[in-house]
Amino acid sequence: MNPSLRQDILARLKRDYRAEERGPYLQKVQCPDCGKREAYIATEAPWMLKCGRENNCGSQLHVKELFPEFFASWSERYAPRPDQSPHETPASATPVADGYLRDGRGFELERIQGWYSQESYWKPKVGGSATVRFTLPGGAYWERLLDNPERFGKQKANFVGRYKGDWWQPPTLTAADLVEAGEVWIVEGIFDAIALYHHGIAAVSAMSCANYPDSALKALADAAHAAGTARPTLVWALDGNRAGQNATLKHVQRAQAAGWECRAAQIPGGGRHDWNDCHQRDELTEQHRETYRYHGALLLAPSAMAKALIIYKRTERREFWFEYKRQVWWWKLDVDAFDRAVRAEGEDGGDQQSLNPAIRDAALEQAGNVKRICTCFPTALYYQANAITDESWYYYRVEFPDGRAPVKNTFSGGQLASASEYKKRLLGVAPGAVWTGTSQQLDTLLQDQIGNIKTVETIDYIGYSKEHGAYVFGDLAVAGGKLVRINSEDYFELGPRKQLKTLSQSVTLHLNPDREAYQTGWTNQLLGAFGSKGVVALAYWLGSLLAEQIRAEMGSFPFLEIVGEAGAGKSTLIEFLWKLVGRRDYEGFDPSKATMPARSRNFAQVSNLPVVLIESDREQEGGAKQKQFDWDELKTAFNGRSIRARGVKNSGNDTYEPPFRGSIVISQNAAVQAGEAIQTRICHLHFTREGQNRQTKELAEALEKAELEHVSQFALDVAQREAELLTRINERARTYAERLAEDPDVKVLRIAKCHGQLAALVECLGPEGLGLFNTQTIDVAAGHVWQMARERQQAINADHPLVAEFWEAVDYLEGLRAEPVLDHYGGEGDLIAINLKDFERACGEYKLRVPELRELKRYLKASKTRKFVDANRTVRSRIRLNGASVKCWVFQA
């Protein structure tokens, strides 16, 4: 074992799993599956971590599963260094391939010396990788990529040449050796064949489950004929997934028709492990092989009765369920009928093991009863729960005998409690599936399927999960900078004991992980159509993908306001920005049209994604305002706290207050009219039709036509470079905030902080970040953010439009006469006292527009041109007869 690899593994086990070194073992290792500190691993060759709780856990994990980063790039650890002295140069000409086969695959290099070569592979736009190459018949070859193969997408290996009809066999084994072995195991991969070879099994690699090696079999038959012996038995040992099983059945049928005796071997578990894994897990002993042959025999059983007999002979259970051709069957042995059948042959049925096998098999067929109890095959995959709503489900896969695609759906505990409820649910989720078994038979099925079922953690939103440190984007996830695809069971395997899925169905994202399809020409179109404002909006979208982390570090994340004239391109811009994160044909939702529960769900269903509020500030004919959305609802979202709380449906005092995990974008024609608390939380972008021409129109149309497949890689790019971008944001945001705070035109620290964050996000689009824009463009956009901060300060220094309209009307009315009209202090002193009903009456007399008093009262207290002093103060009027007392709003003159 490579010394540096060994030291790295031991150090990480001590750090991450609290291992303690005791003699030849690391002990008290925290088991990744059960969490108990009862696992152990050898210190000399730390490959397999085993849990000591054999009955309750018994987990065995290869260190590759715990620390995949140590096994990602083999050249970094094993290739000779450029500065390495000649006497340090390794004797082998294939050091990287040697290291991979020894430490990555567990092979003894002495056994496979000369079987392979070390080569290299290059792919444009991706880069190169060292490879380990094996020569195939006919001059073809197969090579495995060794250095960060995830860069090449799904491609982990490279085939050159034609291998159809042939197989790869160990170079030290001739056709005569295979004939002499008496049994030839046919596996899929070369490494599988080598693994079996290490255990004395004559194995060959078909290279693919779809490849039937007819040419190689003909050569083997000729070798047997030349030797004057019978052909060897073929053991089809393809992968245990459905593709491998289907290919096994097809190949066995074809081989038997060609005169070959066939058997099968299968690793239980649905293809989670292959023969190389079994080699590394020390699971290729004679006892293990017997188990694999048993499962292979089950696969090849020609009938339901034949399969039931194979199971009975191994388990001797009198009743059991089993699957045959994607249907559930029930076996029951009539003991009395068995005894009668045995005695009819003149035997004593007391001891089955001492019976003549032929008599026993015939009696079992007569006495055994096989009945189909379900017309499909439902399999419980895992348990999932929503801790907030106290709901839980078992996630099932339902397979059909006619080859239809499997259906996956949930079953609640109540739906599994009785045969009748189970039958109803099955009929509802799987077309044509009928359960005809009893509740007792269902109980037996459930005990076997869910007795030790795994649990998958869930989130009820889409986006970033802070607890798991992972982004969940539909069928893709990103954890620790690495892309993870959803597995066949609809959840993400992020690592040991880290299985995650989202329950959210409301937001659908379609991201394309193909880096070659990413086209960055949209950056020029965005800049040409919207200028620096478009760059700033894009920067905010980038920040939205990191909002949770930014809030965790800085305590808050600003809102963005995109407003302006109708036809200025706001919708086009926002819809395009949504495409960058994989959401098609969507702009936002109108909070004024939504109920409070609907609004709160919209805010809670995403994380590290924007929530866009559109057209929430509208006017009726004549300028009168409709009922408006209360912007103060958003205050707590600035810090990531809950926008709305609701009671949990139980008998206690529990409440549910989901934190706000996203960002907020406000898009409408008119600017937000709210108090200073909201205004200082907003970064304001104002768009106009000025500068629009034929060229900008064409650029905007190009953005409208942009396909998700070519631009949605932006979100994955940000998620995969999360750590790097956050480091830069944290450093630069503080610098910008300090510089803005020193600007005499920016007096509110919150404005400086918010715009400092936005300027740092703009930098992340430049050469030192994602590299989407050049330095000049970034400098101009950052300067625009600085100007936005100054304009935001000016906006909060001014009165609210309703207040400004109020004072404009007051000044007009007071100017109509020489004596005071509205000021009950009579224009004397440094205070003004106005009765709002008098103001409303006077406006009516002179046909002036009257602001709605309920709305006006909300903002008058924030009056700045004439500072508010008191509301509803009793004042002795100097403009009414007899100096009557009047309730007035008082302001400084």
Buried (B, 14 or more C-beta within 10 A) or exposed (E): EBEEBBEBBBEBBBEEBEBEEEEEBBBBBBBBBBEBBBBBBEBEEBBBBBBBBEEEBEBBBBBBBBBEEBBBBBBEBBBEEEEEEEEEEBEBEBBBBBBBBBBBBBBEBEEBEEBBBBBBBEBEEBEEBBBBBBBBBEEBBBBBBBBBBBBBBEEEBBEEEEBBBBBBBBEEBEBBBBBBBEBBBBBBBBBBBBBBBBBEBBBBBBBBBBBBBBBBBEBBBEBBEEEEEEBBBBBBBBBBBBBBBBBBBBBBEBBEEBEBEBBBBBBEEBBEBBBBBBBBBEBBEEEBBEBBBBBBBBBBBEEBBBBBBBBBBEEEEEEBBBBBEBBBBBBBBBEEBBBBBBEEBEBEBEEBEEBEEEBBBBBBBBBBBBEBBBBBBBBBBBBBBEEEEEBBBBBBBBBBBEEBEBBBBBBEEEBBBEBEBBBEBBEEBBEEBEBBBEEEBBBBBBEEBBEEBBEBBBBBBBBBBBEBBBBBBBBBBBBBEBBBEBEEBBBBBBBBBBBBBBBBEEBEBBBBBEBEEBEBEBBBBBBBBBBBBBBBBBBBBBBBBBBBBBBEEBEBBBBBBBBBEEEBBBBBBBBBBBBBBBBEEEBBBBBBEBEEEEBBBBBBBBBBBBBBBBBBBBEEEEEEBEEBBEBEBBBBBBEBEBBBEEEEEEEEEEEBEBBBBBBBBBBBBEBBBBBBBBBBBBBBBBBEEEEBEEEBEEBBEBBEEBEBBBBBBBBBBBBBBBEBBBEBBBEBBBEBBEBBBEBEEBEBEBBBBBBBBBBBBBBBBBEEBBEBBEEEBBBBBBEBBBEBBBEBBEBBEEBBEBBBBBBEBBEBBBEEEEEBBBBBBEBEEEBBBBBBEBBBEBBEEEEBEBBEBEBBBBBBBBBBEBEBBBEEBEBEBBBEEEEEEBBBBBBEE
